[in-house]
């Protein structure tokens, strides 16, 4: 089984902020955006959640990849077992954390 680098190695900028939630919140604040990010583990370097303002989306999940520097953003409905067929699901990957600002 392949050994992956520690999150602190792949994401030193996130580690410097203490968590992915804090890094994303700082980017939103710097951009003048009101986006509340949360995480089940406030110190998590690899996971954060934001509530969507769109009525057809509940939450967006942000996850860090473990084998290379990249983040996935997806609609929480894509992670559930129920169908999300009538609405378009959101899913994106980015290599630059600042791209989350838009």
C-alpha positions as CSV (number, residue, x, y, z in Angstrom):
1,X,0.0,0.0,0.0
2,X,1.3,3.4,-1.0
3,X,2.3,5.8,1.8
4,X,0.9,9.3,1.4
5,X,2.6,12.5,2.6
6,X,1.4,14.0,5.8
7,X,-1.2,16.7,5.2
8,X,1.2,19.3,6.7
9,X,3.7,18.5,3.9
10,X,1.1,18.9,1.1
11,X,-0.7,21.8,2.6
12,X,1.7,23.9,4.6
13,X,-0.4,27.0,4.1
14,X,-3.5,25.2,5.5
15,X,-1.4,23.9,8.4
16,X,-0.2,27.4,9.1
17,X,-3.9,28.5,9.6
18,X,-4.6,25.4,11.8
19,X,-7.3,23.9,9.7
20,X,-8.8,23.8,6.2
21,X,-11.9,25.5,7.7
22,X,-9.7,28.4,9.0
23,X,-7.8,28.7,5.7
24,X,-11.0,28.8,3.7
25,X,-12.6,31.3,6.1
26,X,-9.5,33.6,5.9
27,X,-9.8,33.5,2.1
28,X,-13.5,34.4,2.2
29,X,-12.8,37.2,4.7
30,X,-9.9,38.6,2.6
31,X,-12.2,38.6,-0.4
32,X,-15.0,40.4,1.4
33,X,-17.3,37.3,1.2
34,X,-19.7,36.2,3.9
35,X,-19.2,32.4,3.8
36,X,-19.4,30.5,7.1
37,X,-17.2,27.4,7.0
38,X,-17.5,24.6,9.5
39,X,-15.8,21.3,10.2
40,X,-16.7,18.4,12.4
41,X,-13.2,18.5,13.7
42,X,-12.1,22.2,14.0
43,X,-8.5,21.2,13.6
44,X,-9.0,19.1,10.5
45,X,-6.5,19.9,7.7
46,X,-8.4,17.9,5.1
47,X,-12.2,18.6,5.6
48,X,-14.5,21.6,5.7
49,X,-18.2,22.3,5.0
50,X,-20.1,25.4,4.1
51,X,-23.8,25.9,3.9
52,X,-25.1,26.9,0.5
53,X,-27.2,30.0,-0.1
54,X,-28.9,28.2,-3.0
55,X,-32.2,26.7,-2.1
56,X,-31.6,23.5,-4.1
57,X,-28.2,22.8,-2.4
58,X,-27.8,22.2,1.3
59,X,-24.1,22.0,1.9
60,X,-20.8,22.0,0.0
61,X,-18.1,19.7,1.2
62,X,-14.4,20.6,0.7
63,X,-11.8,17.7,0.9
64,X,-8.1,17.7,0.5
65,X,-6.6,15.0,-1.6
66,X,-4.1,12.7,0.2
67,X,-1.7,11.8,-2.7
68,X,-1.2,15.3,-4.3
69,X,-2.0,18.9,-3.6
70,X,-5.6,19.3,-4.8
71,X,-9.0,19.9,-3.3
72,X,-12.4,18.5,-4.2
73,X,-15.6,20.5,-3.7
74,X,-18.9,18.7,-4.0
75,X,-22.6,19.0,-3.2
76,X,-23.4,17.1,0.0
77,X,-26.2,15.4,-2.0
78,X,-23.5,13.6,-4.0
79,X,-22.3,11.9,-0.8
80,X,-25.6,10.6,0.3
81,X,-27.4,7.5,-0.9
82,X,-30.5,9.3,-1.9
83,X,-31.1,10.4,-5.5
84,X,-30.1,13.9,-6.5
85,X,-31.4,13.4,-10.0
86,X,-33.7,16.4,-10.6
87,X,-31.1,18.9,-9.7
88,X,-27.6,19.5,-11.1
89,X,-24.9,18.3,-8.7
90,X,-21.9,20.4,-8.1
91,X,-18.4,18.9,-8.2
92,X,-15.1,20.5,-8.9
93,X,-11.4,20.1,-8.2
94,X,-8.9,22.9,-7.8
95,X,-5.1,23.1,-7.3
96,X,-5.1,26.6,-5.9
97,X,-7.0,27.3,-2.7
98,X,-7.5,30.9,-3.7
99,X,-9.7,29.7,-6.6
100,X,-12.5,29.1,-4.0
101,X,-13.0,32.8,-3.9
102,X,-14.3,32.7,-7.4
